[in-house]
């Protein structure tokens, strides 16, 4: 399996999480992934895994836990007026030594699930900022 270059910030999947963990340790970006089965042969869900972790005194890290850790710090936030209306532009630095821009309009916290859209850098430069 091949992870997305942006890791769990691009796709919140097991493959991306495994590679991001390897990146954070400075290790080779190759990992082994396996599924844990219940005694009846079904794949263990998060509730099952939490029980196992408690029983065996293991730490448990979820994709959301790692994403919260990776998104390290908001560096700057500015208002961005455009011909399409007023937007907020925020710059974040994260643990994988990359920076991410967040462009939003209105309160994005109203969505029950994350609403992720990738804007190509050329489109941002031309369409949103008005620069050519």
N, C-alpha and C positions, 0 to 999 in steps of 0.2 A: 504494500500500500504506500502511496506517496502523499505526504502531508502538504497542505497549502503553505505557500511561502510565509504568509502572515500569521501562521500558527492559530492558536485559539481565538485570537482577535479577528481573524478572517473567517474561521469555521470552528465552531465549538464541538469538535469530535474527538474520539479517543486517540486517533492517529496523531492529530495535531497536539493533543495534550502530551502524549509520550515524547514527541520530538521536542516540544518546548521544555519539558523537564530535562531532557538531555542537553539542550542549549544552555539552560540555566546552570547546569553543573560544569559546563565547559567540556563536555564529553563529545564523542563522535555522535553525529546526528543519525543514529540508527538505534532502534529499540525492538523489544519483543513485547507483543500484546497477547494476552490470553483472556478467556472468559472463565469466571468462577461459576460452578454449577451447584445447585442445591442437591440434597440427597436424592430427590425424585428425578434428577436429570434435567430440570429446567434451569435456565440461566438466571443467576441471582440478580435481583434488582437492588436498588440503593438501600431499601429497608433491610433486605437480607444481608447486604454487605456491612451495614452499620452494626447489626447484631453480631456478625462474625468478628468485626473489629473490636467490639466491646468484649466478647468472649475470649479473644486471643490477645487482648491488650495491644492492638495495632492502631497505628494512625491511619486515618482515611482522608484522602484528598479528592475533592470533586473537581470537575472541569470549572465550575463557577468559582471555587476557592482559588484555583490557579489563575483564572482570569483576573480576579480581584487583586491578587499579588502582582501579576504582570503589569497591570495598569498602575503605574507607580505614582505619578504626580502630574497634576495639572500645572503647566508652566505659565500659561497666560490665557486670558479670556477677553475678547473685544467684541464690540458691536460692529456689524458689517452691513451698512446700508447698500442696497443694490437696486437696480431698476425693477427687480422682482419683489421688493419689500425688504424689511429689516430682518437680518439673521444674526445669530450669535456664532462666533468662531472661537474654538478653544483648541489649544495645543497641549497634547499630553506626551510625556516621556514614559516609556515603560522599561521593565527590567531586561528586555532583550536588546537594549541599546538602539531602539528605533523610536521615531516620533510619529504621532498620529494626529491628524486634524479632525475635529468634530465640527461639522457645520449643521446648525439646527435652526428651526423656525418655530417659535412657540414652545410650550412646555412639553418636552418629549416624555416626561414621567407619567403622562396620562395613559400610555400604552401598557397593557398588561404583560406583553412580551417584548423583548428588544426588537426594535425596528431598525434593521441594518441595511443600508444602501451604500454601495461603493461608487464614488464619483471619480471618474478618470481625471488625472491631473491636468491634461490638456483642456478638458471641459471646464474644470474649475477656473483655470487661468483665463480662458476665453469667455465662457458664458456667465459665470458667477461674478468674477472680479471685474470684468470688462476690459482687462488688459489683453493685448494681442502680442 
